[in-house]
Amino acid sequence: MSNINFEDCLYFSSARFNRIVTQMSDQEFKRLGLSSTSAFILMALNADDVVSPSEIADQLYLDRSTITRFLDKLERDGYLTRTADGRRVHVQLTSAGKLLQPQLKIIWSALNEAYQQLLGKPSEERIRTLLNTTYNHITKK
């Protein structure tokens, strides 16, 4: 085996941590038959919002192609509709998507509590703040 200490690498350390957070999130949203990304897309839509896929991608910091792939599945599953208006596409929750919102919010809240239990509330807040501050700094937001 190599003598490289991978823990000295930001990529390795952040990816390792992200896997734990992702597993926790996926496990919770799986109760509704959703991936974490699908759940976040649905939560990004308010009951009567009509938005473009680009607006969703911008809000969730995801690639347009990723959003399209997830919208395809969510539309097939009956949670949202897409309508074309010339060259623009509009995304809107269906009744089923609207009915899911309270459950999504409960899981969201429970998930944030689980992160705080795992890490301790002060540590979770410091990590989240550091990640957001660092992201905003390197993207000049």
Protein Blocks (a to p, Z undefined) as FASTA:
>chain_A
ZZbdfklpmklmmmmmmmmmmmmmmmmmmmnopafklmmmmmmpcfklccdfklmmmmno
pafklmmmmmmmmmmnopaccddehjbccddddfklmmmmmmmmmmmmmmmmmmmmmnop
klmmmmmmmmmmmmmmmnoZZ
